[in-house]
Amino acid sequence: YFNGQFFNLNNTPVNHAFSSAHWNLELTVNKSDTNIIYLGMTEISRSINGGKTFEKIGSYNGHNIHADVRAIYLEKSTAGGKGDVFLVANDGGISLLDPLMQPAWKSLNGIGLNANQFWGIDVAQSDTLLIAGGTQDNGGFMITSDGNENTMGSCGDGYLGLVLDKHSAIIECNPPSLFYHNNQTHQNIYLQVNDARRETRRPLAQKDSFVYVGYGDVWRIKKQSLQNGSAVFQNFTNFAIQKDADGTVKNNIIRCLSIGEKNSALISYSNPNWAAKENTGKLFFCQNIQHKNSQWTDLTPLLNDKGFEVCRWSEITALEVDIYDPLKFYLLSRDVSDQTTVLLYRVEYFPDSNKCSIQKINSNLPAIGINKIRTDKYSGITYLAGDDGVYYSNLNADSVIWKKLNTEAFKLPSVMVMDLAINYVNNTLVAGTYGRGIWQTCLVSSLLIQKYIGYNTTENDAVKVDGKLSVGRKKIYSLNSKLIVTKGSSIELKKGSTLIIKKEMVRDENNKLIDLDLIMQKNRGAKVIYR
């Protein structure tokens, strides 16, 4: 502390829990009395004697204040500091200190600011609102129309969420753990995965009746077992350990997991293999995970972009199997030393020749970090969660051109987006941001999809028409859920065909009721039956 004539050194060390001052040391001084100094690291301390000694005034994850201070703003300076008011930005959001309040600390993360930093989110496929996600320093949340339930407020960091139905979800937590929560039955179950090899954010996925999670191996459990109170995951992949010459395990921790619509699947392991020329054991592909003797193929040596060995020099941080082609997929390749150096690839695997074609599709994307890939299974539009918002494109078009969703029409701020989820029942895209809570908007329409119903079909899930839907001659198409028809799309009933639907279930892209007759062409003998 410099008093105008000389420097003073504090007499005793400032001790903060788990403190690392090199990355979050914050200081501010009272403008009325410069003997009063505030210091923030993992906690908050105050000196009233020019920095000679400090007292702690904000503890690690204390009441309405969180760990790891990022910034301090002194809003009001008073004589003696007794009435000082200041704001603290930390890993849990924003907190306010006002000595005249009881308690003195107040969290400002509520309605009107929503500063929660979401690492991951998922949504229920229902008109009933349910969002599950994990936040930095604020644990896990289940958000419903009735409000927010902080399911794991005491765990510190919450990570990914996976919604199982209208009432239940799995949420990841730190220290590494998984919890099943059911808002209807009030179940709260700790889930057991007997694998010590894992990152904090473990990839989650569900396919048909199973929930999958990535640790050192892929583990799974039946959803019905969760609802019946079972809590133990079973090993699904059983990969052999692969090591470098120095003994380092290459396939130690699964970073990403993607399961396609037609049962093909991909997993990638963390960290590049800079030293190993053969660089095996980073990306595996399975053509059908439902097959009794499903086989996983190591694609790592095949990922070579004109001499650039993807798994050797970068880390795969996001994966998605193509919604139409089970042998095609998309991946994000990130430089571990530079978050903005991200390459987006389209890859097609040819099992017969054991070869891959690899094509870079960054095109006009700016140099920003990309955190997640998510594709609308009806329109084919692909969305990217970026460090400055959301981008979208049609990856199956002749040329891939990326556009930003942060326009006046969509209202999304230019903020870091960590995760994306799609609710097909009400045609919305939901974005979990790192610092601005959760946002949602209407999905982008493509008007490009042509769908033909060639046999009698009953749909229990929501269906979207984003182009043209045709029901073949004398075929019956029965819908038990919503039919969403985007503006400019059409439905054709060929000769003698039948569409069965509830009238109140026909909606536009904004989830508003529309007249089916205005968008439908009926040939001779075709009919609509309203239930």
C-alpha positions in Angstrom: 0.0 0.0 0.0 1.4 3.5 -1.0 0.4 6.3 1.4 1.8 9.1 -0.8 5.3 8.9 0.7 6.3 5.2 1.0 5.0 1.7 0.6 3.8 -0.5 3.4 3.9 -4.3 3.2 1.1 -6.3 4.9 2.2 -7.8 8.2 0.5 -11.1 7.9 -0.4 -13.2 4.9 -3.9 -13.1 3.4 -5.3 -16.6 3.5 -8.1 -17.6 1.2 -9.5 -21.1 0.7 -7.9 -22.9 -2.3 -6.5 -19.5 -3.4 -4.5 -19.0 -6.6 -3.8 -15.3 -6.8 -2.2 -15.4 -10.2 -5.5 -15.7 -12.0 -8.1 -13.8 -9.9 -6.4 -11.2 -7.7 -8.7 -8.2 -7.5 -8.2 -4.9 -5.5 -10.2 -1.8 -5.0 -9.7 1.2 -2.6 -12.3 3.3 -0.8 -12.2 6.8 -2.4 -13.1 8.6 0.8 -10.6 6.8 3.0 -7.7 5.1 1.2 -6.7 3.1 4.3 -9.7 0.9 3.4 -8.7 -1.7 0.8 -10.8 -4.6 -0.5 -9.0 -7.7 -1.9 -10.6 -10.6 -3.8 -9.2 -14.0 -4.7 -11.3 -17.1 -3.9 -12.8 -15.1 -1.0 -13.1 -11.4 -0.1 -11.0 -9.6 2.6 -10.9 -6.0 3.8 -8.2 -3.9 5.4 -8.9 -0.8 7.4 -5.2 0.1 8.1 -3.7 0.6 4.7 -3.1 -3.1 4.0 -1.1 -4.0 7.1 -3.8 -6.6 8.1 -6.9 -8.0 6.5 -10.1 -9.4 7.8 -12.3 -11.8 5.8 -15.8 -10.4 4.9 -16.9 -12.9 2.2 -16.2 -16.7 2.7 -15.8 -19.4 0.1 -19.4 -20.2 -1.1 -20.9 -18.3 1.9 -24.4 -17.0 2.2 -25.3 -15.3 -1.1 -21.6 -15.0 -2.2 -19.6 -17.5 -4.2 -16.0 -18.6 -4.7 -13.4 -17.2 -7.1 -13.8 -13.5 -7.4 -13.4 -12.1 -10.9 -14.1 -8.4 -10.4 -15.0 -5.9 -7.6 -16.8 -2.6 -8.2 -17.1 -0.2 -5.3 -20.4 1.6 -5.8 -20.3 3.7 -2.7 -17.4 4.9 -0.6 -18.0 6.2 2.9 -15.9 7.5 5.8 -14.5 4.6 7.8 -16.0 2.2 5.2 -19.0 1.4 7.4 -21.5 2.2 4.7 -19.5 1.0 1.7 -21.6 -0.7 -1.0 -19.9 -2.8 -3.7 -20.6 -5.4 -6.3 -18.7 -8.6 -6.8 -18.6 -10.7 -10.0 -17.6 -14.3 -9.2 -17.9 -17.8 -10.4 -21.5 -18.0 -9.1 -22.7 -14.7 -10.8 -23.0 -11.3 -9.1 -23.3 -10.5 -5.4 -24.0 -7.2 -3.6 -22.5 -6.2 -0.2 -24.5 -3.6 1.7 -23.9 -3.3 5.5 -27.3 -1.8 6.0 -29.0 -5.0 4.7 -29.5 -8.2 6.7 -27.9 -10.4 5.7 -25.3 -8.0 4.3 -24.6 -10.1 1.2 -27.3 -10.5 -1.4 -27.2 -12.6 -4.6 -28.3 -10.7 -7.7 -28.7 -13.7 -9.9 -32.5 -13.7 -9.8 -35.2 -12.4 -12.2 -34.1 -9.3 -14.0 -30.4 -10.3 -14.3 -30.2 -14.1 -14.5 -26.5 -14.2 -14.4 -26.1 -17.9 -13.9 -23.3 -19.4 -15.9 -24.6 -22.6 -17.5 -22.2 -25.3 -18.6 -24.9 -27.5 -20.0 -28.7 -27.8 -20.5 -31.4 -30.2 -21.7 -35.1 -29.8 -22.3 -38.2 -32.0 -22.1 -39.9 -32.9 -25.3 -43.2 -31.5 -24.1 -45.3 -28.3 -23.8 -44.7 -28.7 -20.1 -41.6 -26.7 -19.3 -38.7 -28.6 -17.9 -35.0 -27.5 -18.4 -32.2 -29.3 -16.5 -28.7 -27.9 -16.4 -25.6 -27.3 -14.4 -24.1 -24.0 -13.5 -20.7 -22.7 -12.4 -20.6 -22.6 -8.6 -24.4 -22.7 -8.3 -24.9 -26.5 -8.7 -27.7 -28.1 -10.7 -31.1 -26.7 -11.6 -34.4 -28.1 -12.8 -36.4 -25.2 -14.2 -40.2 -25.6 -14.6 -43.1 -23.3 -15.2 -43.6 -23.2 -11.4 -40.1 -21.9 -10.8 -36.5 -23.0 -10.3 -35.4 -25.9 -8.1 -31.7 -25.8 -7.2 -31.3 -29.6 -6.9 -27.6 -29.5 -5.9 -26.9 -26.1 -4.5 -24.2 -27.3 -2.2 -22.1 -29.2 -4.7 -20.3 -26.2 -6.1 -20.1 -26.6 -9.9 -22.9 -28.3 -11.8 -22.3 -29.5 -15.4 -24.5 -31.3 -17.9 -28.1 -32.2 -17.6 -30.2 -34.9 -19.4 -34.0 -34.7 -19.3 -35.6 -38.2 -19.3 -39.3 -37.2 -19.4 -41.7 -34.4 -18.2 -40.7 -34.9 -14.6 -37.2 -36.3 -14.3 -33.6 -35.6 -15.2 -30.0 -36.5 -14.6 -27.6 -33.7 -13.5 -23.9 -33.9 -13.2 -22.1 -32.3 -10.3 -18.6 -31.6 -8.9 -17.0 -33.5 -7.2 -17.6 -35.9 -10.1 -21.1 -37.4 -9.5 -24.4 -38.0 -11.1 -27.9 -37.6 -9.6 -31.3 -38.6 -10.8 -34.1 -36.2 -9.8 -37.9 -36.7 -10.2 -40.1 -33.7 -9.4 -43.2 -35.9 -9.4 -42.2 -38.7 -7.1 -39.6 -36.5 -5.2 -36.9 -39.2 -5.8 -33.3 -38.0 -5.5 -30.9 -40.8 -6.2 -27.1 -40.8 -6.4 -26.0 -42.8 -9.4 -23.0 -45.1 -9.3 -20.5 -45.5 -12.1 -17.5 -47.7 -11.1 -14.9 -45.9 -13.2 -12.4 -43.5 -11.8 -11.3 -42.2 -15.2 -13.4 -39.2 -15.9 -13.5 -35.5 -16.6 -15.7 -33.1 -14.6 -18.1 -32.8 -17.5 -18.9 -36.3 -18.6 -20.9 -36.6 -21.9 -24.5 -37.8 -21.5 -26.9 -39.2 -24.1 -30.0 -41.2 -24.3 -31.1 -43.6 -27.0 -34.3 -45.6 -27.0 -34.6 -47.1 -23.5 -31.0 -46.4 -22.3 -29.1 -43.6 -20.8 -25.3 -43.5 -21.7 -22.5 -41.7 -20.0 -18.8 -41.4 -20.9 -16.1 -42.0 -18.3 -13.0 -44.0 -19.3 -15.5 -46.4 -20.9 -19.1 -45.8 -22.0 -21.5 -46.9 -19.3 -25.3 -47.2 -19.5 -28.5 -47.9 -17.5 -32.1 -48.5 -18.5 -34.4 -45.5 -17.9 -37.0 -47.8 -16.4 -34.4 -49.0 -13.9 -33.9 -45.3 -12.8 -37.6 -44.9 -12.3 -37.6 -48.1 -10.2 -34.9 -46.8 -8.0 -31.9 -48.6 -9.5 -28.7 -46.6 -9.3 -25.8 -48.6 -10.9 -24.6 -48.1 -14.4 -23.2 -51.1 -16.4 -20.1 -51.0 -18.5 -21.0 -50.9 -22.2 -17.7 -50.6 -24.2 -14.9 -52.3 -22.2 -12.1 -50.8 -24.3 -8.6 -52.2 -23.9 -6.2 -49.7 -22.4 -3.8 -48.2 -25.0 -0.6 -46.5 -23.9 2.2 -44.4 -25.3 5.8 -45.5 -25.1 6.2 -43.6 -21.8 3.2 -45.4 -20.3 0.7 -42.6 -20.7 -2.8 -43.9 -21.3 -4.1 -42.6 -24.6 -7.8 -43.6 -24.2 -8.1 -42.5 -20.6 -11.1 -40.1 -20.5 -14.1 -39.8 -22.9 -14.6 -36.2 -24.0 -17.5 -36.5 -26.4 -20.3 -39.0 -27.1 -22.8 -38.9 -30.0 -25.5 -41.4 -30.9 -27.3 -41.0 -34.2 -30.9 -41.4 -35.2 -30.0 -44.7 -36.9 -28.0 -46.2 -34.0 -24.5 -45.4 -35.2 -22.3 -43.8 -32.5 -19.0 -42.0 -31.9 -16.8 -41.4 -28.9 -13.7 -39.3 -28.6 -11.1 -39.2 -25.9 -9.5 -36.2 -24.3 -6.3 -34.4 -25.2 -4.1 -34.8 -28.3 -1.2 -37.3 -28.7 1.5 -34.9 -29.7 4.4 -37.3 -29.3 2.9 -40.5 -30.8 3.1 -40.6 -34.6 0.7 -43.5 -34.8 -1.8 -41.5 -32.6 -4.2 -44.4 -32.1 -7.1 -44.5 -29.6 -8.8 -41.1 -29.8 -11.9 -41.5 -32.0 -14.0 -44.6 -32.2 -17.0 -45.4 -34.4 -19.8 -48.0 -34.0 -22.2 -48.7 -36.8 -25.0 -50.1 -34.6 -24.9 -49.8 -30.8 -28.1 -51.9 -30.7 -26.4 -54.9 -32.2 -25.6 -57.7 -29.6 -22.0 -57.9 -30.6 -21.4 -54.2 -31.6 -17.9 -53.5 -32.7 -16.0 -50.2 -32.3 -13.6 -49.1 -35.0 -10.6 -46.8 -34.3 -10.9 -43.9 -36.9 -8.0 -41.9 -35.4 -5.4 -42.7 -38.1 -8.0 -41.9 -40.8 -8.5 -38.3 -39.6 -5.8 -36.6 -41.7 -6.5 -33.2 -43.3 -3.8 -32.8 -46.0 -1.1 -33.8 -43.5 -2.7 -32.4 -40.4 -3.3 -35.3 -38.0 -6.5 -34.1 -36.2 -6.2 -36.3 -33.1 -2.5 -35.8 -32.7 -2.4 -32.0 -32.8 -5.8 -31.0 -31.5 -8.6 -32.2 -29.3 -12.1 -33.2 -30.5 -14.4 -31.1 -28.3 -17.8 -31.8 -30.0 -19.3 -34.6 -32.1 -22.6 -35.1 -33.9 -23.7 -38.0 -36.2 -25.5 -36.8 -39.3 -29.3 -37.0 -38.9 -29.8 -38.6 -42.3 -26.6 -40.6 -42.9 -25.3 -42.9 -40.1 -21.8 -43.0 -41.7 -21.4 -39.3 -41.8 -20.6 -37.1 -38.9 -19.3 -33.6 -37.8 -16.6 -32.8 -35.3 -15.0 -29.8 -33.7 -11.2 -29.9 -33.6 -9.8 -27.4 -31.0 -6.2 -26.2 -30.3 -5.8 -26.9 -26.6 -3.6 -23.8 -26.3 -5.9 -21.4 -28.2 -9.7 -21.6 -27.7 -10.3 -19.5 -30.9 -8.5 -22.0 -33.1 -11.3 -24.3 -33.9 -11.7 -26.4 -37.1 -15.1 -27.7 -38.0 -15.0 -30.9 -40.2 -17.5 -33.0 -42.1 -16.4 -36.6 -42.1 -17.7 -39.6 -44.0 -16.6 -43.1 -43.1 -16.5 -46.0 -45.7 -16.4 -49.3 -43.8 -15.7 -51.5 -46.8 -12.4 -49.8 -47.5 -11.8 -48.5 -44.0 -11.3 -45.0 -45.2 -12.6 -41.5 -44.4 -13.2 -38.4 -46.4 -12.7 -35.3 -44.4 -13.7 -31.8 -45.4 -13.3 -28.5 -43.5 -16.5 -26.5 -43.3 -15.6 -23.5 -41.3 -16.1 -21.3 -44.4 -17.1 -17.9 -43.2 -17.1 -18.6 -39.4 -15.1 -16.0 -37.4 -12.1 -17.1 -35.2 -14.1 -17.9 -32.1 -14.4 -20.9 -29.7 -17.2 -23.3 -30.6 -18.7 -25.4 -27.8 -21.5 -27.6 -29.2 -23.1 -28.8 -32.4 -26.8 -29.4 -32.6 -29.0 -30.3 -35.6 -32.8 -29.9 -36.1 -33.8 -33.5 -37.2 -36.7 -32.1 -39.2 -35.3 -29.1 -41.1 -31.6 -30.3 -41.3 -30.5 -26.9 -40.0 -27.3 -27.2 -37.8 -26.6 -24.8 -34.9 -23.3 -24.0 -33.3 -22.9 -22.8 -29.7 -20.2 -20.2 -30.0 -18.3 -17.9 -27.7 -20.1 -14.9 -29.1 -23.6 -16.4 -29.7 -25.2 -18.9 -32.0 -24.5 -19.7 -35.7 -26.6 -21.8 -38.1 -26.3 -23.4 -41.5 -27.6 -26.3 -43.6 -24.6 -28.7 -43.8 -26.2 -30.7 -46.5 -26.4 -27.8 -48.9 -24.2 -27.4 -51.9 -22.2 -24.7 -50.1 -22.0 -24.2 -46.3 -22.6 -20.6 -45.3 -22.9 -19.7 -41.6 -25.2 -17.0 -40.4 -25.5 -15.6 -36.9 -28.7 -16.0 -35.0 -28.1 -12.9 -32.8 -30.3 -10.6 -34.9 -33.1 -8.3 -34.0 -35.6 -11.0 -34.8 -34.1 -13.5 -32.4 -32.9 -11.2 -29.6 -30.1 -13.4 -28.3 -27.2 -11.3 -26.9 -23.6 -11.8 -28.1 -22.7 -13.9 -25.2 -20.8 -17.2 -24.7 -23.1 -20.1 -25.4 -22.0 -23.4 -23.9 -24.9 -25.7 -24.8 -28.0 -25.9 -27.1 -31.1 -28.0 -26.9 -34.1 -28.3 -29.2 -37.7 -28.8 -28.1 -39.5 -30.2 -31.1 -43.0 -30.1 -29.4 -43.0 -26.3 -29.4 -40.3 -25.7 -32.1 -37.9 -23.9 -29.9 -34.1 -23.6 -29.7 -32.8 -23.2 -26.1 -29.4 -21.8 -25.4 -27.5 -22.1 -22.1 -25.2 -19.2 -21.8 -22.1 -18.7 -19.6 -23.1 -15.6 -17.7 -26.6 -14.6 -19.0 -28.8 -17.5 -18.0 -31.0 -19.4 -20.5 -32.6 -18.0 -23.6 -35.0 -19.6 -26.2 -36.2 -18.7 -29.7 -38.1 -20.2 -32.6 -36.1 -22.6 -34.8 -35.0 -21.4 -38.2 -37.0 -22.8 -41.2 -35.4 -24.2 -44.3 -38.4 -25.2 -46.5 -36.1 -27.9 -48.0 -37.3 -31.2 -46.6 -39.4 -33.5 -48.7 -41.0 -36.3 -46.7 -43.0 -39.1 -48.3 -45.2 -41.5 -46.2 -45.2 -44.7 -48.2 -46.8 -47.1 -45.7 -49.4 -46.9 -42.9 -47.7 -44.9 -40.1 -48.6 -43.8 -36.6 -46.5 -41.1 -35.0 -46.4 -40.6 -31.3 -43.9 -37.8 -31.2 -44.2 -34.3 -32.5 -43.8 -34.0 -36.3 -42.6 -30.9 -38.2 -43.2 -30.1 -41.9 -40.4 -27.8 -43.1 -40.9 -28.1 -46.9 -43.5 -30.7 -48.1 -45.1 -33.8 -46.6 -46.8 -36.2 -48.9 -49.0 -39.2 -47.8 -48.9 -41.9 -50.4 -52.0 -43.5 -52.2 -54.4 -45.2 -49.8 -52.0 -44.8 -46.9 -53.1 -43.9 -43.4 -51.0 -41.4 -41.5 -52.0 -41.1 -37.9 -50.6 -38.4 -35.5 -51.0 -38.6 -31.8 -49.0 -35.5 -31.0 -48.4 -32.1 -32.6 -48.1 -31.3 -36.3 -46.0 -28.2 -36.7 -46.0 -26.7 -40.2 -43.6 -23.8 -41.0 -44.7 -20.9 -43.1 -44.5 -21.7 -46.8 -44.7 -25.5 -46.3 -47.4 -27.8 -47.6 -49.1 -31.2 -47.1 -50.3 -33.4 -49.9 -52.8 -36.2 -49.5 -52.6 -38.5 -52.5 -55.5 -40.5 -53.9 -57.4 -42.3 -51.2 -55.0 -41.5 -48.4 -56.1 -40.5 -44.9 -54.6 -38.1 -42.3 -55.8 -38.7 -38.7 -55.1 -35.9 -36.2 -56.5 -33.7 -33.4 -57.5 -30.3 -34.8 -56.0 -28.4 -31.9 -52.6 -30.1 -32.5 -51.9 -28.3 -35.9 -49.6 -25.4 -35.2 -47.3 -23.0 -37.0 -43.6 -22.5 -36.3 -44.5 -20.2 -33.4 -46.7 -22.9 -31.8 -49.9 -21.1 -32.7 -53.1 -22.9 -33.9 -53.5 -22.8 -37.7 -56.2 -24.0 -40.2 -55.0 -27.3 -41.8 -57.1 -26.7 -44.9 -55.1 -23.6 -45.8 -51.9 -25.6 -46.3 -53.2 -28.9 -47.6 -53.9 -30.3 -51.1 -56.3 -33.3 -51.2 -56.5 -35.6 -54.2 -59.6 -37.6 -55.1 -60.8 -39.8 -52.2 -58.3 -38.4 -49.7 -59.7 -37.3 -46.3 -58.8 -35.9 -43.0 -60.3 -37.4 -39.8 -60.2 -35.1 -36.8 -60.3 -37.0 -33.5 
